[in-house]
Amino acid sequence: MNPLLARLHPYPFERWRELTADITPNPALRPISLGIGEPKHATPALIEEALMKALPTLSAYPATLGEPALREAIAGWVQRRYGVALNPGTQVLPVNGSREALFALAQTVLDPAERDALVVCPNPFYQIYEGAALLGGAMTHFVPSDPARNFAADWAAVSEATWARTRLLYVCSPGNPTGAVMPLSEWQTLFELSERHGFVIASDECYSEIYFRDEPPLGALQAAQALGRSEFKNLVALTSLSKRSNLPGLRSGFVAGDALLIKAFLLYRTYHGSAMGGLVQRASIAAWNDEAHVVANRELYRQKFAQVTPLLARVLDVQLPDAAFYLWAGVPGRDEVAYARGLLAQYNVQVLPGSLLARSVAGHTPPNPGTGRIRMALVAPVAECLEAAERIVRYTQELPEEFTESP
């Protein structure tokens, strides 16, 4: 067996199942899960129709590079969304969801013979980043986060010696779990560091189309172009249709940016056997070419967050995020695991303890930035999310005084 497999940590949801195995949730209340970020809004009819019409493609092997029409649809969307012109033949590659690509990209970038290589990522973070680094033979360096800036990564806290060993940097904007969006000034800092030290930047942008401010979130390619870096050297952006179009089961996304990186990634994926099926490609074309369903989807989230956030703010430290569909809330007493266990047992509501989405790092304050916080995914219909919020309010108001006191 590959010995690197032993370095992998249990996935957050697996750890949560272990932590709650002894709990019998209140049977008088129907279960409501705010734990997993799985979109629950309806799949657009136009995409279902495209799938049905594409059934004849089942008789042919798909190409890893994807159909020209799909790459052109993706490039067209990037142009409309970000004002960035891409070459569909050299700067765009369809992938089977951003999760698969985020992992596989590290296997393309990292040199397994280099023993002191680092992969840098924010903390809290999406655990695929860490797994990709470990199975690529690298070590992970977690960047301290600043609670005063909505847990934004403190890039200045990373030493030059660390940057010199960095081969790949994962960033997530809008962020999971905080929903924070990186401004142009942060991108400029990262681009300058990448230019100085030669590492690759992988920008995870899967939440880019669910936002609550007037302007859509800034994307990595958009930021690079604004700063005169239109060749996108050592930069790729990754996104998918899962959140944008309510299609988590379709497993469709793309990687775009540096043509040299795309070429190398295509070579890796050709051997990996990860070509996107014809049905998925045709449905993806329909999705990327239509914006009406995205606007309607975003409005549903805006209505939901406008109702749920003020209700929860009565008892939790929580505010409307910049984007994404999570609430990153501080709980009374700072023991987020005990809080979440009690909520499940008494009110049959699942949330995810923030400490499961982060790593404890010596010298950081706090060591684990998820301490005292929970992540709530508002993916269910409005009525269900409101019912969950009302239960959370009641539960929190009923907490004994000794629980709510900070240690």
C-alpha positions as CSV (number, residue, x, y, z in Angstrom):
1,M,0.0,0.0,0.0
2,N,1.1,3.6,-0.6
3,P,2.6,4.6,2.7
4,L,1.5,8.2,2.2
5,L,-2.1,7.1,2.7
6,A,-1.4,6.8,6.4
7,R,-0.7,10.6,6.5
8,L,-4.3,11.5,5.6
9,H,-6.6,12.9,8.2
10,P,-10.2,11.7,8.6
11,Y,-12.6,13.9,6.6
12,P,-14.5,16.4,8.7
13,F,-17.9,14.6,8.3
14,E,-16.4,11.3,9.2
15,R,-14.9,12.8,12.4
16,W,-18.3,14.4,13.2
17,R,-20.0,11.0,12.8
18,E,-17.5,9.5,15.3
19,L,-18.1,12.4,17.7
20,T,-21.8,11.9,17.6
21,A,-22.1,8.1,17.4
22,D,-23.4,8.0,21.0
23,I,-26.1,10.5,20.4
24,T,-29.8,9.7,19.8
25,P,-31.3,12.9,18.3
26,N,-34.7,14.1,19.7
27,P,-37.2,11.9,17.9
28,A,-40.0,14.4,18.4
29,L,-38.4,16.8,15.9
30,R,-37.7,16.1,12.2
31,P,-33.9,16.1,11.4
32,I,-32.5,19.2,9.8
33,S,-29.0,19.2,8.5
34,L,-26.9,22.4,8.1
35,G,-23.8,20.4,8.0
36,I,-22.9,19.5,4.4
37,G,-22.6,22.2,1.7
38,E,-24.7,20.3,-0.8
39,P,-27.1,22.6,-2.8
40,K,-30.7,21.7,-2.4
41,H,-32.3,24.1,-4.9
42,A,-33.9,22.6,-8.0
43,T,-31.8,21.7,-11.0
44,P,-32.7,24.0,-13.9
45,A,-35.0,22.4,-16.5
46,L,-32.8,23.5,-19.4
47,I,-29.9,21.4,-18.1
48,E,-32.1,18.3,-17.6
49,E,-33.3,18.7,-21.2
50,A,-29.7,19.0,-22.5
51,L,-28.9,15.7,-20.7
52,M,-31.7,13.9,-22.3
53,K,-30.8,15.2,-25.8
54,A,-27.2,14.1,-25.3
55,L,-28.0,10.4,-24.8
56,P,-26.4,9.4,-28.2
57,T,-23.0,10.6,-26.9
58,L,-22.9,7.4,-24.7
59,S,-21.7,5.4,-27.6
60,A,-18.4,7.3,-27.9
61,Y,-15.3,7.8,-25.8
62,P,-14.9,11.4,-24.7
63,A,-11.7,13.3,-25.2
64,T,-9.9,14.5,-22.0
65,L,-9.5,18.0,-23.6
66,G,-13.3,18.2,-24.0
67,E,-15.4,19.2,-26.9
68,P,-14.5,22.5,-28.6
69,A,-18.1,23.7,-27.9
70,L,-17.7,23.2,-24.2
71,R,-14.3,25.0,-24.0
72,E,-15.8,27.8,-26.0
73,A,-18.8,28.0,-23.7
74,I,-16.5,28.2,-20.7
75,A,-14.3,30.9,-22.3
76,G,-17.4,32.8,-23.2
77,W,-18.6,32.7,-19.6
78,V,-15.2,33.9,-18.3
79,Q,-15.3,36.8,-20.7
80,R,-18.8,37.8,-19.7
81,R,-18.2,37.3,-16.0
82,Y,-14.7,38.6,-15.5
83,G,-13.9,40.5,-18.7
84,V,-11.0,38.1,-19.3
85,A,-10.4,36.7,-22.8
86,L,-9.1,33.1,-22.8
87,N,-7.9,30.9,-25.6
88,P,-10.3,27.9,-25.5
89,G,-7.7,25.6,-27.0
90,T,-4.8,26.3,-24.6
91,Q,-6.1,28.0,-21.5
92,V,-9.2,26.1,-20.6
93,L,-9.6,22.5,-19.5
94,P,-12.9,20.8,-18.4
95,V,-12.7,18.8,-15.2
96,N,-15.0,16.5,-13.3
97,G,-15.8,19.0,-10.6
98,S,-13.4,21.3,-8.8
99,R,-12.7,18.9,-6.0
100,E,-11.1,16.3,-8.4
101,A,-9.1,19.0,-10.1
102,L,-7.9,20.6,-6.9
103,F,-6.5,17.3,-5.8
104,A,-5.0,16.2,-9.2
105,L,-3.4,19.6,-9.8
106,A,-1.0,19.0,-6.9
107,Q,0.1,15.7,-8.4
108,T,1.0,17.6,-11.6
109,V,2.8,20.5,-9.9
110,L,4.8,18.7,-7.1
111,D,8.0,16.9,-7.6
112,P,7.9,13.7,-5.6
113,A,11.7,13.6,-5.3
114,E,11.7,17.0,-3.5
115,R,11.5,16.2,0.2
116,D,11.2,19.6,1.7
117,A,8.5,21.0,-0.6
118,L,5.6,22.9,0.9
119,V,2.0,23.4,-0.1
120,V,0.6,26.5,1.6
121,C,-3.1,27.0,2.3
122,P,-5.4,29.0,4.6
123,N,-6.6,27.9,8.0
124,P,-9.6,27.1,8.2
125,F,-9.5,25.3,4.9
126,Y,-11.1,22.8,2.5
127,Q,-9.4,19.5,3.4
128,I,-8.7,18.4,-0.2
129,Y,-5.8,20.9,-0.2
130,E,-4.1,19.1,2.7
131,G,-4.8,15.6,1.2
132,A,-3.4,16.7,-2.2
133,A,-0.3,17.9,-0.5
134,L,0.3,14.8,1.6
135,L,-0.3,12.3,-1.2
136,G,2.0,14.4,-3.4
137,G,4.8,13.9,-0.9
138,A,4.8,17.5,0.3
139,M,4.2,19.0,3.7
140,T,1.4,21.5,4.4
141,H,2.0,24.9,5.8
142,F,-1.1,26.6,7.3
143,V,-1.3,30.4,7.2
144,P,-2.6,32.1,10.4
145,S,-6.0,33.7,10.1
146,D,-7.1,37.0,11.5
147,P,-10.4,36.9,13.4
148,A,-10.6,40.7,13.2
149,R,-10.7,40.5,9.4
150,N,-13.3,37.7,9.1
151,F,-10.5,35.1,9.4
152,A,-8.7,36.3,6.3
153,A,-5.3,34.7,5.8
154,D,-2.4,36.7,7.3
155,W,0.1,36.3,4.4
156,A,2.6,38.7,6.1
157,A,3.0,36.0,8.9
158,V,4.6,33.6,6.4
159,S,8.4,33.8,6.4
160,E,10.5,34.3,3.3
161,A,12.1,30.9,4.1
162,T,8.7,29.3,4.0
163,W,7.8,31.0,0.7
164,A,11.1,29.8,-0.8
165,R,10.1,26.2,-0.1
166,T,6.5,26.7,-1.4
167,R,5.6,24.9,-4.7
168,L,1.8,25.3,-4.6
169,L,-0.5,27.8,-2.9
170,Y,-4.2,27.1,-2.5
171,V,-6.4,30.1,-2.0
172,C,-10.2,30.1,-1.7
173,S,-12.2,33.2,-2.5
174,P,-15.0,33.4,-1.6
175,G,-13.8,31.4,1.3
176,N,-15.0,28.2,2.8
177,P,-16.2,28.5,5.6
178,T,-16.0,32.2,6.1
179,G,-17.4,33.6,2.9
180,A,-14.7,36.2,2.8
181,V,-13.6,37.6,-0.6
182,M,-10.0,38.6,-1.3
183,P,-9.5,42.2,-2.4
184,L,-7.1,43.2,-5.2
185,S,-4.4,44.2,-2.8
186,E,-4.1,40.6,-1.5
187,W,-3.9,39.3,-5.0
188,Q,-1.1,41.7,-5.7
189,T,0.8,40.5,-2.7
190,L,0.4,36.8,-3.7
191,F,1.3,37.5,-7.4
192,E,4.5,39.3,-6.3
193,L,5.4,36.4,-4.0
194,S,4.7,33.9,-6.7
195,E,6.9,35.8,-9.1
196,R,9.7,36.0,-6.6
197,H,9.6,32.4,-5.5
198,G,8.2,30.6,-8.5
199,F,5.3,28.7,-6.9
200,V,1.9,28.0,-8.5
201,I,-1.3,29.6,-7.3
202,A,-4.5,27.5,-7.5
203,S,-7.5,29.7,-6.9
204,D,-10.6,27.8,-5.7
205,E,-13.6,29.9,-6.8
206,C,-16.5,27.5,-6.6
207,Y,-18.7,29.9,-4.6
208,S,-18.1,32.9,-6.8
209,E,-21.8,33.1,-8.0
210,I,-23.5,33.2,-4.6
211,Y,-22.8,36.7,-3.2
212,F,-24.6,39.3,-1.1
213,R,-22.8,42.6,-2.0
214,D,-23.5,44.8,-5.0
215,E,-20.5,43.7,-7.0
216,P,-19.6,40.1,-7.7
217,P,-16.5,38.7,-6.1
218,L,-13.2,39.4,-7.8
219,G,-11.6,36.4,-9.5
220,A,-8.0,35.5,-9.7
221,L,-7.7,35.8,-13.5
222,Q,-9.6,39.1,-13.3
223,A,-7.2,40.4,-10.6
224,A,-4.1,39.3,-12.6
225,Q,-5.4,41.1,-15.7
226,A,-6.1,44.3,-13.7
227,L,-2.5,44.2,-12.5
228,G,-1.0,43.7,-15.9
229,R,-0.4,40.0,-15.6
230,S,-2.5,38.8,-18.5
231,E,-0.3,35.8,-19.3
232,F,-1.4,34.3,-16.0
233,K,2.1,32.8,-15.3
234,N,1.9,30.1,-12.6
235,L,-1.8,30.9,-12.0
236,V,-4.9,28.8,-12.5
237,A,-8.5,29.3,-11.4
238,L,-10.9,26.5,-10.7
239,T,-14.6,26.5,-10.4
240,S,-17.6,24.3,-11.0
241,L,-21.3,24.1,-11.7
242,S,-22.2,22.5,-8.3
243,K,-23.0,25.7,-6.5
244,R,-23.6,28.0,-9.4
245,S,-26.2,25.8,-11.1
246,N,-27.3,23.5,-8.3
247,L,-25.6,20.5,-10.0
248,P,-23.4,18.8,-7.4
249,G,-24.2,15.4,-8.9
250,L,-23.1,16.4,-12.4
251,R,-19.4,16.7,-11.4
252,S,-18.6,19.4,-13.9
253,G,-16.2,22.3,-13.7
254,F,-13.1,23.7,-15.3
255,V,-9.5,24.9,-14.8
256,A,-8.3,28.0,-16.6
257,G,-5.2,30.2,-16.7
258,D,-1.5,29.6,-17.5
259,A,-1.3,27.7,-20.8
260,L,1.9,25.8,-19.8
261,L,0.2,24.6,-16.6
262,I,-2.9,23.6,-18.5
263,K,-0.8,21.6,-21.0
264,A,0.9,19.7,-18.2
265,F,-2.3,19.1,-16.4
266,L,-3.9,17.8,-19.6
267,L,-1.0,15.3,-19.9
268,Y,-1.6,14.1,-16.4
269,R,-5.3,13.8,-16.8
270,T,-5.0,11.9,-20.1
271,Y,-3.2,9.1,-18.2
272,H,-5.5,9.5,-15.1
273,G,-8.5,8.6,-17.2
274,S,-10.6,11.6,-16.1
275,A,-12.3,12.6,-19.3
276,M,-15.7,14.2,-18.9
277,G,-18.5,12.2,-20.4
278,G,-20.5,13.4,-23.4
279,L,-23.7,13.8,-21.5
280,V,-22.0,15.9,-18.8
281,Q,-20.3,18.0,-21.5
282,R,-23.6,18.9,-23.3
283,A,-25.4,19.7,-20.1
284,S,-22.4,21.8,-19.0
285,I,-22.6,23.8,-22.3
286,A,-26.2,24.6,-21.6
287,A,-25.4,25.7,-18.0
288,W,-22.4,27.9,-18.9
289,N,-24.4,29.6,-21.7
290,D,-27.3,30.5,-19.5
291,E,-27.2,33.1,-16.7
292,A,-30.9,33.5,-15.9
293,H,-31.0,30.4,-13.6
294,V,-27.9,31.7,-11.8
295,V,-29.5,35.0,-11.0
296,A,-32.7,33.3,-9.8
297,N,-30.6,30.9,-7.6
298,R,-28.6,33.8,-6.1
299,E,-31.8,35.6,-5.3
300,L,-33.1,32.6,-3.3
301,Y,-29.9,32.6,-1.2
302,R,-30.2,36.3,-0.7
303,Q,-33.8,36.0,0.6
304,K,-32.8,33.1,2.8
305,F,-29.8,34.8,4.4
306,A,-31.7,38.0,4.9
307,Q,-34.2,36.2,7.1
308,V,-32.0,33.7,8.8
309,T,-28.9,35.8,9.7
310,P,-30.7,38.4,11.9
311,L,-32.5,35.7,13.8
312,L,-29.3,33.8,14.6
313,A,-27.5,37.0,15.4
314,R,-29.8,37.3,18.5
315,V,-27.8,34.5,20.2
316,L,-24.6,33.9,18.1
317,D,-21.7,36.0,16.9
318,V,-22.6,35.9,13.2
319,Q,-23.0,38.3,10.3
320,L,-23.9,38.3,6.6
321,P,-20.8,37.0,4.7
322,D,-19.5,38.5,1.5
323,A,-20.4,35.4,-0.5
324,A,-20.9,31.6,-0.4
325,F,-23.7,29.8,1.4
326,Y,-22.2,29.4,4.9
327,L,-22.6,31.2,8.2
328,W,-19.4,31.1,10.3
329,A,-20.8,31.7,13.7
330,G,-19.2,32.1,17.2
331,V,-21.0,30.1,19.9
332,P,-21.3,30.8,23.6
333,G,-18.6,29.2,25.8
334,R,-16.0,28.5,23.1
335,D,-16.6,24.8,23.2
336,E,-18.1,24.3,19.7
337,V,-18.1,20.5,19.8
338,A,-20.1,20.4,23.0
339,Y,-22.4,23.0,21.6
340,A,-23.0,21.1,18.4
341,R,-23.5,17.8,20.1
342,G,-26.1,19.3,22.4
343,L,-27.9,20.9,19.5
344,L,-28.1,17.6,17.7
345,A,-29.3,15.7,20.8
346,Q,-31.9,18.2,22.0
347,Y,-33.1,19.8,18.7
348,N,-32.1,17.4,16.0
349,V,-30.2,20.0,14.0
350,Q,-26.8,19.2,12.5
351,V,-24.1,21.8,12.2
352,L,-20.3,21.3,11.8
353,P,-17.9,22.3,14.6
354,G,-15.4,24.8,13.2
355,S,-12.4,23.0,14.7
356,L,-13.0,20.1,12.3
357,L,-12.4,22.5,9.4
358,A,-9.0,23.7,10.6
359,R,-5.8,22.5,12.1
360,S,-4.2,23.4,15.4
361,V,-0.8,25.0,14.9
362,A,1.6,25.8,17.7
363,G,2.3,29.5,18.1
364,H,-1.0,30.6,16.5
365,T,-3.7,32.4,18.5
366,P,-5.9,30.5,18.9
367,P,-4.0,27.3,17.9
368,N,-7.1,26.1,16.1
369,P,-9.0,29.1,14.4
370,G,-12.2,27.1,14.4
371,T,-12.3,27.0,18.2
372,G,-15.6,28.4,19.4
373,R,-17.2,28.5,16.0
374,I,-19.6,26.4,13.9
375,R,-20.3,26.3,10.2
376,M,-23.9,26.3,9.0
377,A,-24.7,25.6,5.3
378,L,-28.0,27.3,4.4
379,V,-28.6,25.1,1.4
380,A,-32.1,23.8,2.3
381,P,-35.4,25.7,1.4
382,V,-36.1,28.9,3.3
383,A,-38.7,27.4,5.6
384,E,-36.4,24.6,6.7
385,C,-33.5,26.9,7.3
386,L,-35.8,29.2,9.4
387,E,-37.0,26.3,11.4
388,A,-33.4,25.3,12.1
389,A,-32.6,28.8,13.1
390,E,-35.5,29.0,15.5
391,R,-34.4,25.8,17.1
392,I,-30.8,27.1,17.5
393,V,-32.1,30.2,19.1
394,R,-34.2,28.2,21.6
395,Y,-31.3,25.8,22.3
396,T,-28.8,28.7,22.9
397,Q,-31.2,30.6,25.2
398,E,-31.7,27.4,27.3
399,L,-27.9,26.8,27.8
400,P,-26.9,26.6,31.4
401,E,-24.8,29.5,32.7
402,E,-21.7,27.3,33.3
403,F,-21.7,26.4,29.6
404,T,-21.9,29.9,28.2
405,E,-19.0,31.2,30.4
406,S,-15.8,31.6,28.4
407,P,-12.9,29.5,29.7
